[in-house]
Amino acid sequence: MGSPILQEVANLTELALKPEPFWGYPTSTLNWCEDDYTNTPYIAELINTITNSWIIFCFISIWIVFKYDLPKRHIVLWLGCCVVGFGSWCFHMTLQWEWQV
């Protein structure tokens, strides 16, 4: 272990080298999934953002409902999944309070 002063200098140097987040600094009340903005200044939590790509299948499912003339009630289900997935994607990308609620 090094001295506390050297550790503090290392921490400050690391912060100085990181670019400012594109969406601003996190304002959410929860922030325990991943380290913030470690890979890019545009996405706060990269892995959680990528795992929300399942919403693509929701849009494909909506297309299938129309293509095979399935009952239209299925559209409501898939649109609901799209809304939840999009909100989760935006939250993990920005870590802003507005997308958390």
C-alpha positions as CSV (number, residue, x, y, z in Angstrom):
1,M,0.0,0.0,0.0
2,G,1.3,3.5,-0.8
3,S,0.9,6.6,1.2
4,P,-2.5,8.2,1.4
5,I,-1.2,11.3,-0.4
6,L,0.0,9.4,-3.4
7,Q,-3.3,7.5,-3.5
8,E,-5.2,10.8,-3.5
9,V,-2.9,12.1,-6.3
10,A,-3.6,9.0,-8.3
11,N,-7.3,9.3,-7.8
12,L,-7.3,13.0,-8.9
13,T,-5.1,12.2,-11.9
14,E,-7.6,9.5,-13.0
15,L,-10.5,11.9,-12.6
16,A,-8.6,14.5,-14.6
17,L,-8.0,12.1,-17.5
18,K,-11.6,11.0,-17.8
19,P,-13.6,13.1,-20.2
20,E,-16.8,14.8,-18.9
21,P,-19.9,12.6,-19.4
22,F,-21.9,13.5,-22.4
23,W,-25.2,13.3,-20.5
24,G,-23.9,15.1,-17.4
25,Y,-22.9,13.6,-14.1
26,P,-25.3,11.0,-12.7
27,T,-28.3,12.3,-10.8
28,S,-30.1,9.0,-10.1
29,T,-30.7,7.8,-6.6
30,L,-29.5,4.3,-7.4
31,N,-26.0,3.7,-8.8
32,W,-24.7,0.2,-7.9
33,C,-24.6,-1.7,-11.2
34,E,-21.3,-0.8,-12.8
35,D,-18.6,1.8,-12.7
36,D,-19.7,4.9,-14.5
37,Y,-18.5,6.0,-17.9
38,T,-15.5,3.6,-17.9
39,N,-15.6,2.8,-21.6
40,T,-17.0,5.8,-23.3
41,P,-18.3,9.3,-22.2
42,Y,-21.6,8.6,-24.0
43,I,-22.8,5.5,-22.1
44,A,-22.7,5.4,-18.3
45,E,-23.2,1.6,-17.8
46,L,-22.1,-0.1,-21.0
47,I,-23.1,-3.7,-20.3
48,N,-26.5,-2.8,-18.8
49,T,-27.2,-0.6,-21.8
50,I,-26.3,-3.4,-24.3
51,T,-28.4,-6.0,-22.5
52,N,-31.4,-3.9,-23.1
53,S,-31.1,-4.6,-26.8
54,W,-33.8,-7.3,-26.3
55,I,-36.3,-4.6,-27.2
56,I,-35.4,-5.2,-30.9
57,F,-37.3,-8.5,-30.5
58,C,-40.3,-6.7,-29.2
59,F,-40.5,-4.6,-32.4
60,I,-40.0,-7.8,-34.5
61,S,-42.9,-9.3,-32.5
62,I,-45.1,-6.4,-33.3
63,W,-44.3,-6.8,-37.0
64,I,-45.2,-10.5,-36.7
65,V,-48.6,-9.7,-35.2
66,F,-49.3,-7.6,-38.3
67,K,-47.8,-10.0,-40.8
68,Y,-49.8,-13.0,-39.5
69,D,-52.9,-11.1,-38.6
70,L,-52.7,-12.2,-34.9
71,P,-55.1,-10.6,-32.3
72,K,-54.3,-7.0,-31.8
73,R,-54.1,-7.4,-28.1
74,H,-50.6,-8.7,-28.5
75,I,-49.5,-5.3,-29.7
76,V,-50.3,-3.8,-26.3
77,L,-48.1,-6.5,-24.7
78,W,-45.2,-5.8,-27.0
79,L,-45.5,-2.1,-26.8
80,G,-45.5,-2.3,-23.0
81,C,-42.2,-4.3,-23.2
82,C,-40.8,-1.7,-25.6
83,V,-41.6,1.2,-23.2
84,V,-40.0,-0.6,-20.3
85,G,-36.9,-1.6,-22.3
86,F,-36.5,1.8,-23.8
87,G,-36.8,3.5,-20.4
88,S,-34.2,1.0,-18.9
89,W,-31.9,1.6,-21.9
90,C,-32.0,5.4,-21.4
91,F,-31.5,5.1,-17.7
92,H,-28.5,2.9,-17.9
93,M,-27.1,5.0,-20.7
94,T,-27.5,8.3,-18.8
95,L,-28.0,7.5,-15.1
96,Q,-30.2,10.6,-14.9
97,W,-33.0,10.8,-12.4
98,E,-35.6,11.6,-15.0
99,W,-35.2,8.2,-16.7
100,Q,-35.1,6.4,-13.3
101,V,-38.7,7.4,-12.5
